[in-house]
Amino acid sequence: MSLDDFRHEALTDVSSTNTECLERARNGALSGLWVTAVRQTGGRGRRGRAWFSEPGNLYASLLLIDAAPMDRLGSLPLAVAVAVQDAISRVMPLDASDVLIKWPNDILIERRKVCGILVEGETLADGRHALVIGIGINVAVAPEAGLYPVARLRDFGVSASPDELFAHLFQSMVKTLSLWDGGQGIAAIMERWKQVAGGIGENITVNLPDRSISGRFAGIDDTGLLKLETDDGGTRLIAAGDVFFG
């Protein structure tokens, strides 16, 4: 996709930008539509968790139609995280702490979460597959800490507005999705992801739906699965879970 394939619709109050994107997809919207909002009344995170969505932050969703063959879509969340990390890095002060990715696609500064990403998909009535990438970035306000310590960009000296940050995100996403190339550029995405990943080589705990397991974070495999070296000397590959350091 080129820059000309992307459009932007700016809204005020919505239930969620992901919901708005999916509704537009059902009505025939083409790939590359960004929807942003000042406030969400029904924002959501992974596993149906509520997402704090008061004014002052960036709430944005990107619609992609038939983005890649299904067997290549697993690397898309990593590509999105690379684009978001790049955008946030561009508004950080020169002497600020590093912006890092926590597997698979949370964005951290000083081990505190400043951004959440939610990818949702739906097969449309005409057979096309719609993917919506929801991105919530704490710019000026942050929720009370939940599962993970949180922060806002203002805490680290960022003066950019949500609109300025979105302009960087718009450009970063174009470049990163071009590099990803429908999943064919997965190797290049993996290399970029590893350069800005947090916690590789450290002991972590991964909360799975039915249990928690701990071990050494050994990076990711060539499809983006987390590699966890366990105490018994084995290596577990994990497709989804909540990661905690230490």
C-alpha positions as CSV (number, residue, x, y, z in Angstrom):
1,M,0.0,0.0,0.0
2,S,1.2,3.5,-0.8
3,L,0.5,6.8,1.0
4,D,-2.3,7.5,-1.4
5,D,-4.2,4.4,-0.3
6,F,-4.7,5.8,3.2
7,R,-7.5,8.2,4.4
8,H,-8.4,9.7,7.7
9,E,-11.8,10.4,9.3
10,A,-11.6,12.4,12.5
11,L,-14.6,12.0,14.9
12,T,-15.4,13.4,18.4
13,D,-17.2,11.0,20.7
14,V,-17.6,7.3,19.6
15,S,-18.3,4.0,21.3
16,S,-15.0,2.8,19.9
17,T,-12.9,3.5,16.9
18,N,-12.6,-0.2,16.2
19,T,-16.4,-0.5,16.1
20,E,-16.6,2.6,13.7
21,C,-14.1,1.0,11.4
22,L,-15.9,-2.4,11.3
23,E,-19.2,-0.7,10.5
24,R,-17.6,1.2,7.6
25,A,-16.1,-2.1,6.4
26,R,-19.5,-3.7,6.4
27,N,-20.7,-0.8,4.3
28,G,-18.0,-1.3,1.7
29,A,-15.1,0.9,2.9
30,L,-11.8,0.2,1.3
31,S,-8.5,-0.8,3.0
32,G,-6.5,2.0,4.4
33,L,-9.2,4.0,6.4
34,W,-8.1,5.5,9.6
35,V,-10.7,6.6,12.2
36,T,-9.7,8.7,15.2
37,A,-11.7,10.0,18.0
38,V,-11.4,12.5,20.8
39,R,-13.1,10.2,23.3
40,Q,-14.4,6.6,23.4
41,T,-17.3,5.6,25.5
42,G,-16.9,1.9,25.0
43,G,-13.2,1.4,24.3
44,R,-11.9,-2.2,24.8
45,G,-8.7,-4.0,25.2
46,R,-7.6,-7.6,24.8
47,R,-9.9,-10.3,26.1
48,G,-12.8,-7.9,26.4
49,R,-11.2,-5.6,29.0
50,A,-12.4,-2.0,29.2
51,W,-10.0,0.6,27.8
52,F,-9.8,4.0,29.5
53,S,-10.7,6.5,26.9
54,E,-11.0,10.1,28.2
55,P,-10.1,13.2,26.1
56,G,-6.4,14.1,25.8
57,N,-5.1,10.8,24.4
58,L,-4.8,9.3,20.9
59,Y,-7.5,6.8,20.0
60,A,-7.1,5.5,16.4
61,S,-8.1,2.5,14.4
62,L,-6.9,1.4,10.9
63,L,-9.0,-0.7,8.6
64,L,-7.2,-3.2,6.4
65,I,-9.1,-5.4,3.9
66,D,-7.6,-8.7,2.8
67,A,-4.3,-7.6,4.3
68,A,-2.5,-10.9,3.7
69,P,-3.2,-14.7,3.4
70,M,-4.4,-16.0,6.7
71,D,-1.2,-17.9,7.4
72,R,0.8,-14.7,7.3
73,L,-1.4,-12.5,9.5
74,G,0.2,-13.7,12.7
75,S,3.1,-11.3,12.1
76,L,0.9,-8.2,11.6
77,P,0.6,-7.3,15.3
78,L,4.4,-7.2,15.5
79,A,4.6,-4.9,12.5
80,V,2.0,-2.6,14.0
81,A,4.0,-2.4,17.2
82,V,7.1,-1.5,15.3
83,A,5.2,1.4,13.6
84,V,3.7,2.6,16.9
85,Q,7.1,2.4,18.6
86,D,8.7,4.5,15.9
87,A,5.9,7.1,16.0
88,I,6.2,7.6,19.8
89,S,9.9,7.7,19.6
90,R,9.7,10.6,17.2
91,V,7.9,12.8,19.8
92,M,10.1,11.9,22.7
93,P,12.7,14.4,24.1
94,L,16.3,13.7,23.0
95,D,17.3,12.7,26.5
96,A,14.2,10.6,27.2
97,S,14.2,6.9,28.2
98,D,13.9,4.3,25.4
99,V,10.5,3.4,24.0
100,L,10.3,-0.4,24.0
101,I,7.9,-3.1,22.9
102,K,6.6,-5.7,25.4
103,W,5.7,-8.9,23.5
104,P,3.7,-8.9,21.5
105,N,2.7,-5.3,21.0
106,D,2.4,-3.3,24.2
107,I,4.5,-0.1,24.2
108,L,6.5,0.6,27.4
109,I,8.6,3.5,28.7
110,E,10.5,2.8,31.9
111,R,8.6,-0.5,32.1
112,R,5.3,1.4,32.2
113,K,2.6,0.9,29.6
114,V,1.8,3.9,27.5
115,C,0.0,2.2,24.6
116,G,-2.3,-0.8,24.0
117,I,-3.0,-2.3,20.6
118,L,-6.0,-4.5,19.8
119,V,-6.4,-6.3,16.4
120,E,-9.9,-7.5,15.5
121,G,-11.1,-9.3,12.4
122,E,-14.3,-10.2,10.7
123,T,-15.3,-11.9,7.4
124,L,-17.6,-9.6,5.6
125,A,-20.8,-10.5,3.7
126,D,-19.1,-10.3,0.4
127,G,-16.3,-12.6,1.5
128,R,-13.6,-10.0,2.1
129,H,-11.7,-10.2,5.4
130,A,-11.7,-7.0,7.4
131,L,-9.0,-6.4,10.0
132,V,-9.1,-3.4,12.4
133,I,-6.0,-2.3,14.3
134,G,-7.0,-0.3,17.4
135,I,-4.3,1.8,19.0
136,G,-4.8,3.7,22.2
137,I,-1.9,5.9,23.4
138,N,-1.8,7.7,26.8
139,V,-0.7,11.2,25.8
140,A,-2.0,13.4,28.6
141,V,-4.1,11.1,30.8
142,A,-3.6,7.6,32.1
143,P,-5.9,5.1,33.8
144,E,-5.4,3.8,37.2
145,A,-2.9,0.9,37.1
146,G,-4.5,-2.4,36.3
147,L,-2.6,-5.5,35.4
148,Y,0.5,-3.5,34.5
149,P,2.0,-0.2,35.6
150,V,0.9,2.6,33.3
151,A,2.1,6.1,32.4
152,R,1.4,8.9,29.9
153,L,3.8,10.5,27.5
154,R,3.5,13.8,29.4
155,D,5.3,12.0,32.3
156,F,8.4,11.8,30.0
157,G,8.4,15.4,28.8
158,V,6.4,14.9,25.6
159,S,4.7,18.1,24.5
160,A,3.1,16.8,21.2
161,S,-0.7,16.8,20.9
162,P,-2.6,13.7,20.0
163,D,-3.0,15.2,16.5
164,E,0.7,15.7,16.1
165,L,1.4,12.1,17.3
166,F,-1.2,10.8,14.8
167,A,0.6,12.5,12.0
168,H,3.8,10.6,12.9
169,L,1.8,7.4,13.3
170,F,0.2,7.8,9.9
171,Q,3.6,8.1,8.2
172,S,5.2,5.3,10.3
173,M,2.4,2.9,9.5
174,V,2.6,3.5,5.8
175,K,6.3,2.7,5.8
176,T,6.0,-0.3,8.1
177,L,3.1,-1.9,6.3
178,S,5.0,-1.4,3.0
179,L,8.0,-3.2,4.6
180,W,5.7,-6.0,6.0
181,D,4.3,-6.4,2.4
182,G,1.4,-8.6,3.1
183,G,3.5,-10.8,5.4
184,Q,6.2,-11.4,2.8
185,G,8.6,-9.0,4.6
186,I,8.2,-10.8,8.0
187,A,12.0,-11.3,8.4
188,A,12.7,-7.5,8.1
189,I,9.9,-6.8,10.6
190,M,11.3,-9.3,13.1
191,E,14.7,-7.7,13.0
192,R,13.2,-4.3,13.7
193,W,11.0,-5.7,16.4
194,K,14.0,-7.3,18.2
195,Q,16.0,-4.1,18.1
196,V,13.3,-2.3,20.2
197,A,12.0,-5.2,22.3
198,G,12.1,-5.1,26.1
199,G,13.1,-7.9,28.4
200,I,14.9,-10.3,26.0
201,G,17.2,-12.5,28.1
202,E,15.3,-11.7,31.4
203,N,13.2,-13.9,33.5
204,I,9.5,-13.4,32.8
205,T,6.1,-14.8,33.8
206,V,3.5,-15.4,31.1
207,N,-0.1,-15.5,32.2
208,L,-2.1,-17.9,30.0
209,P,-5.9,-18.4,30.1
210,D,-5.5,-21.4,32.4
211,R,-2.2,-21.0,34.2
212,S,1.0,-19.0,34.6
213,I,4.5,-20.2,33.5
214,S,7.9,-18.6,34.1
215,G,11.2,-18.8,32.5
216,R,13.8,-16.9,30.5
217,F,12.6,-14.7,27.6
218,A,14.7,-16.0,24.7
219,G,13.2,-13.8,22.0
220,I,10.7,-14.8,19.3
221,D,10.8,-17.4,16.5
222,D,10.5,-16.6,12.8
223,T,6.7,-16.4,13.0
224,G,6.6,-14.1,16.1
225,L,5.9,-16.7,18.8
226,L,7.5,-16.0,22.2
227,K,10.3,-18.4,23.1
228,L,10.3,-19.2,26.8
229,E,13.2,-21.2,28.2
230,T,11.9,-23.1,31.2
231,D,13.7,-24.4,34.2
232,D,13.7,-28.0,32.9
233,G,15.8,-26.9,30.0
234,G,13.1,-27.0,27.4
235,T,11.7,-24.2,25.3
236,R,8.1,-23.3,25.1
237,L,6.6,-21.4,22.1
238,I,3.7,-19.1,23.2
239,A,1.2,-17.6,20.8
240,A,-0.7,-15.4,23.2
241,G,-0.5,-14.3,26.9
242,D,0.2,-11.5,29.3
243,V,3.9,-11.0,30.0
244,F,5.3,-9.7,33.3
245,F,9.0,-9.0,33.9
246,G,10.9,-10.2,36.9
